[in-house]
Amino acid sequence: MKLLVDFAGIERIRELYEYFPLDGVTTNPSILAAVRKPPYETLEEIRAFIGPDADLHAQVLSQKAEDMVEEAHEMLGRLGKNTCIKVPVVREGLKAIRLLAAEGVRVTGTAIYTPIQAMLAAHAGASFVAPYVNSIDNAGIDGMGVAKKIQETFENHGMTTQVLAASFKNAYQVQELFAFGIPAVTAVPDVLESLLKNDMSIARVARFQADFEKLCGAGSTMKQ
């Protein structure tokens, strides 16, 4: 099971890493643009913080497959070999996935809205495929159903490509997909925070504290 944060602001990433057992960071061109700094400056800060072995996903922008491959080489040179190159699963992207996978590059097939896109990307050699759960919902289709169908297809065919589900609107979606067996998810900071938001737990902790303070005095703990 992998849990990643879908964000690029380094200070927020540092804060989240203090509390959550995160396995890496995912970005896309829109996320990088929101930081309002040169893209490589942002990505190199993230890589320096998470270390050389953690997953860092970053996306190519070129339109032709050969240019995507060249762009990927530049990204790997600057961000390290464990960088996962995100390639949109469109016609040229599918060709680029096959070319990069043949070189041993870890590729994430992205902008996936249908199970057949995911299947094609996996068959071309992608290490990950990223269905956009909430964006699929917004198109009037069952986003979680699509992610589950992809996972079932991979299992039925014995494929090693991992589903990296993305684009969540709430904690329930993350919980349900992990329970189903989706191996990896990436979520924005607010959704990550919502994974621990539980009023019953907060109330129970407050009750523990109040009962203990009646016995031992205000502010008491088990520290001597």
C-alpha positions in Angstrom: 0.0 0.0 0.0 1.3 3.4 -0.9 0.0 6.8 0.2 1.3 9.9 -1.7 0.5 13.6 -1.5 -0.6 15.4 -4.7 1.0 18.8 -4.1 4.1 20.8 -4.8 4.4 23.4 -2.1 7.5 22.3 -0.1 6.5 23.8 3.2 3.1 22.0 3.3 4.8 18.8 2.1 7.3 19.0 5.0 4.4 19.5 7.5 2.5 16.5 6.1 5.5 14.3 6.2 5.8 15.0 10.0 2.5 13.4 10.6 1.5 11.1 7.8 3.3 7.9 6.6 3.8 9.2 3.1 5.6 7.3 0.4 6.2 10.1 -2.1 4.8 13.1 -4.0 2.9 13.5 -7.2 2.7 16.6 -9.3 1.3 17.7 -12.6 1.8 20.9 -14.7 -1.2 22.6 -13.0 0.1 21.8 -9.5 3.6 23.1 -10.4 2.1 26.3 -11.9 0.2 27.0 -8.6 3.5 27.2 -6.8 4.6 30.1 -9.0 8.3 29.2 -9.1 10.4 27.7 -11.9 9.3 24.1 -12.2 12.7 22.4 -11.7 13.4 24.6 -8.7 10.2 23.2 -7.1 10.8 19.6 -8.1 14.4 19.7 -7.0 13.4 21.0 -3.6 10.9 18.2 -3.2 13.5 15.6 -4.3 16.0 16.9 -1.9 13.5 16.7 1.0 12.0 13.2 0.3 15.3 11.7 -0.7 16.6 9.8 -3.7 14.6 6.6 -3.1 11.1 8.0 -2.6 8.6 8.2 -5.5 8.4 11.5 -7.2 6.0 11.8 -10.1 6.4 14.6 -12.7 4.8 15.0 -16.1 6.1 15.7 -19.6 4.6 18.5 -21.6 5.7 17.6 -25.2 3.2 16.6 -27.8 5.2 14.1 -29.9 6.4 10.8 -28.5 10.1 11.3 -29.4 10.0 14.8 -27.7 8.4 13.2 -24.6 11.2 10.7 -24.4 13.8 13.5 -24.7 12.0 15.5 -22.1 11.9 12.5 -19.8 15.7 12.0 -20.1 16.2 15.6 -19.0 13.8 15.1 -16.0 15.6 11.9 -14.9 19.0 13.6 -15.2 17.9 16.4 -12.9 15.5 14.6 -10.5 17.0 11.1 -10.2 16.4 7.7 -11.6 13.5 7.0 -9.2 11.5 9.7 -10.7 8.3 8.4 -12.2 7.7 10.1 -15.6 4.0 10.9 -16.0 2.8 10.5 -19.6 -0.8 11.2 -20.7 -2.4 8.1 -22.1 -3.2 9.6 -25.5 -2.0 8.3 -28.9 1.5 9.9 -28.8 1.7 9.2 -25.1 1.1 5.5 -25.5 4.1 5.4 -28.0 6.2 7.3 -25.5 5.3 4.9 -22.7 6.5 2.0 -24.8 9.7 3.7 -25.7 10.5 4.7 -22.2 9.6 1.4 -20.6 11.9 -0.3 -23.1 14.7 1.7 -21.5 13.7 0.7 -18.0 12.2 4.1 -17.1 9.4 4.0 -14.6 6.4 5.6 -16.3 3.1 6.7 -14.8 0.2 6.6 -17.4 -1.8 9.7 -16.4 -5.1 11.5 -17.4 -6.9 8.1 -17.4 -10.6 8.1 -17.6 -11.4 4.6 -18.9 -10.3 1.1 -18.1 -9.1 0.5 -21.6 -6.7 3.4 -21.4 -5.2 1.9 -18.3 -5.0 -1.6 -20.0 -3.2 -0.1 -23.0 -0.8 1.8 -20.8 0.0 -1.3 -18.7 0.5 -3.4 -21.8 2.9 -0.7 -23.2 5.0 -1.1 -20.0 3.7 1.6 -17.6 4.7 1.0 -13.9 1.7 3.0 -12.7 -1.6 4.1 -14.1 -3.5 7.0 -12.6 -7.3 7.1 -13.0 -8.8 10.5 -12.0 -11.6 9.3 -9.7 -13.4 12.6 -8.9 -12.9 14.0 -12.4 -14.5 10.8 -13.8 -17.4 11.3 -11.4 -17.8 14.9 -12.7 -18.2 13.4 -16.2 -21.2 11.5 -15.0 -19.4 8.1 -14.7 -18.6 6.1 -11.5 -15.0 7.1 -10.8 -14.5 4.5 -8.0 -16.1 1.9 -10.3 -13.6 2.7 -13.0 -10.6 2.4 -10.6 -12.0 -0.9 -9.3 -12.5 -2.2 -12.9 -8.9 -1.4 -13.7 -7.6 -3.2 -10.6 -9.8 -6.3 -11.4 -8.5 -6.3 -15.0 -4.9 -6.2 -13.9 -5.4 -9.0 -11.4 -7.2 -11.1 -14.0 -4.3 -10.8 -16.4 -1.6 -11.1 -13.8 -0.2 -7.6 -14.7 2.4 -6.0 -12.5 1.3 -2.4 -13.3 0.0 -0.7 -10.1 -3.1 1.5 -10.0 -2.3 4.9 -8.5 -5.7 6.3 -7.9 -5.9 10.1 -8.0 -8.3 13.0 -7.8 -10.3 12.5 -4.6 -13.0 14.6 -3.0 -13.2 12.9 0.4 -11.8 10.3 2.8 -14.5 7.8 2.0 -13.2 7.3 -1.5 -9.7 6.7 -0.3 -10.8 4.3 2.3 -13.0 2.3 -0.1 -10.4 2.0 -2.7 -7.7 0.8 -0.3 -10.2 -1.7 1.2 -10.8 -3.0 -2.4 -7.1 -3.6 -2.9 -6.0 -0.5 -4.9 -2.2 -0.5 -4.1 -1.6 3.2 -4.2 -3.4 6.5 -3.9 -2.4 10.1 -4.1 -4.5 12.9 -2.5 -4.3 16.6 -2.0 -3.4 17.9 1.5 -7.0 18.6 2.6 -8.2 15.1 1.8 -5.1 13.6 3.6 -6.0 15.7 6.7 -9.6 14.4 6.5 -8.4 10.8 6.8 -7.8 11.5 10.5 -10.8 13.8 11.1 -13.0 11.9 13.6 -15.1 13.7 16.1 -15.6 10.6 18.2 -11.9 10.0 18.6 -11.4 13.6 19.6 -14.2 13.4 22.1 -12.8 10.1 23.6 -9.3 11.6 24.0 -10.9 14.6 25.8 -12.7 12.3 28.1 -9.5 10.4 28.9 -7.8 13.7 29.7 -10.6 14.9 31.9 -10.9 11.7 33.9 -7.1 11.6 34.4 -7.0 15.2 35.6 -9.7 14.5 38.2 -7.3 12.0 39.7 -3.9 13.7 39.3 -4.6 17.4 38.7 -4.8 19.7 35.7 -2.3 19.2 32.9 -1.1 15.9 34.4 0.4 13.2 32.1 2.2 9.9 32.7 5.5 11.8 32.6 7.1 12.0 36.0 
